[in-house]
Amino acid sequence: MMRRPAAFFSLCAGLVLASQALAAEVPQRWVSVGGALSEWISALGGEQHLVGVDTTSQHPATLKTLPSIGYQRQLSAEGILSLRPDVLVGTEEMGPPPVLAQVRAAGVRVELFSSKAQIDAVEQNLKQLGALLGSEQKAAQLTADYRQQLQALHGRLEPLKNKSPGVLLLVGHGGAKPMIAGKGTAGDWLLQQAGARNLADNQGYKNFSAEALAALDPDVLVVSDRSLEGEHALEALLKENPALAASRAVKHNRVVPLDPTLLVGGLGPRLPDALHELARAFYPSAQGSLSP
């Protein structure tokens, strides 16, 4: 009669050991670099493991309470190692390389992800994060939901594709020296996905004179300022670049603010909602049909 309880306790002990082994496989102390990557970690239920983030990791708001290790391209080994992480995660934008080498030499695992503005990159990033966190099923579901949201928006935009507005996306700091988002950038991807024509034909982000920007005469201006928000960002932009006031976008009050953290660290979980907002700004007469 004693065999059944013994077998039961043996089974329970085995399950406890198995769960402990599984927990041990998941790195317990994470430092995350890149806003989108940090957001995905939170979406996968891994925020409890974060002990530090970079300055671009602003969402969800709870990440702002964590120690900051500085800007993603200007990290210091000392700042990272002081947090005693088991793993440092970031995109190929993370650096400089000598700092990463120091972190690896100190025995910290470094996991690199893609910052490319591509759906396949999102899928691979989520697959890699899901494996690290032991949340493969949730990662797969997030990927499927992401694709579905974008496909739904594409379907709503299809009847409007012959009316696409010419748009410029400007990235600035306090209105000064705006850079224009050209081909191959996350900004270019956002404009296209939201149904716009990017009027910039340069590669990457490039500084332009205000006169050159005004000459492109966009139908809509998307403004992403790293230090100012909303009307304050527009006021600073026009103050520093008065020639822009002559553009159709400004004359017709078609200037749209964009959170700059959406452009850092790859494609993040807030992008589908942001794309719907942009699409409604680009096609004001079709706002009802473009609601998610």
Order of alpha helices (4+ residues) and beta strands (2+ residues): alpha-beta-alpha-beta-alpha-beta-alpha-beta-alpha-alpha-beta-beta-alpha-beta-beta-alpha-beta-alpha-alpha-beta-alpha
